[in-house]
Amino acid sequence: MTRRRLINGLVHMQIQWSGTLDEVAFLARIYDLDALPSYDSRFATAAQDIAQHRLGNLDWDDDWIFQDERFGLADGDEALLAFLAEMLHPAVRLDLSEVERLRAFLNDNLIHDGYELVQVDAVSGAPIFAPRRVGSGVRGTMKNLIFAAIGPKPEIVLDDAVNNDLRIVRNEQGCLVYDRPLTAGLTWTELTDWWADREGLSGWSPRDVARGLYQRLDESLGENGAERRILRTYADRYIRLGPDIPALIPQVYLHYDPYTRQRHLTGTSPLERQRMDFLLLLPHQVRIVIECDGKQHYADDDGLASPRRYAAMMAGDRDLRLKGYEVYRFGGAELVESPATIRMLEAFFDRLAARYAE
């Protein structure tokens, strides 16, 4: 039903799916046309018979692509979504007003199946889109990744308030700031490459670079043994699964209050949760928060249960989820030093990875 609405809508809007490209050039951006078979016995490849019947004879209908089994648009959501996102690419369509009109039309139809096309990057000011499940992922473009702080709190100013450009003016040496563009999440490979450049480690082996970065991240956790077990268990995955899995980033600033707690009245703060224990950045703007809850999350300093602290934690979680983050909490009692704890964490990360397997 959705596919038929898409086909009819494109006809009604007089929009050619291949944009400014011919159909062979457009499809070659997504498929290996020379590896796909020809339906015409005179030719060996899909590229040749498409050129013959769409650029030469013009004897195939304009919507032929949606029924052609070679391209999987008739029965595969993943193939269709990739195809529709490519229709909006700046290499395909130059008129930004047409891009926005087409994107709105596509999303109005895709929403019935729980999908939408969202901007994930830009080239020379022109947006690049990718599909995602409606309600998943965080809207907007990530600009500031400040993490793994050690020692005094960094002091931050707005260097350009119009562009939301931050600058750390004091205690910069105690925190890490990832300053490269992010388009499809952040992998351990990308993080270690950045670390090697930052530290001038061009002659080091990848293994030694990774070990140095891990030690720096681990240091930011201080004496928190529970958080260290999470980081250590996840680090073992880099060895088993390879470095191209998402990086687990500790102590990431979410909110920033320029004042210390001493500047606020007792028990008050405009920003209760300033840092996330761990953050995973996945493709399609999926951001996963992992929190390790010690007594300070639900009890006062005297050790007695605190409904106020618990309520503040729950309110913070609701706010994060409404912004599109996923939040997973572990109780401190779950994270004691034991083989069972390691198995539990491994199973959690396995299930999490399976959920977002492409």
Secondary structure, DSSP 8 states (H G I E B T S, - for coil): -HHHHHHHHHHHHT--TTTTS-HHHHHHTTS-TTTS--SSTT-SSHHHHHIIIIIIS--S-TTGGGT-TTTTTTT-HHHHHHHHHHHT-TTT---HHHHHHHHHHHHHHHGGGTEEEEEEEEETTEEEEEEEETT-S--S----EEE---SS--EEEEEETTTTEEEEEESGGGSEEE-S--SS--BHHHHHHHHHHHHT-TTS-HHHHHHHHHHHHHHTTTT-HHHHHHHHHHHHHHHHH-TTSB-EEEEEESS--SS-GGGS-TT--S-S--EEEEEEEETTTEEEEEEEE-GGGTB-TTS-B-HHHHHHHHHHHHHHHHHT-EEEEEEGGGG-SSHHHHHHHHHHHHHHHHHT--
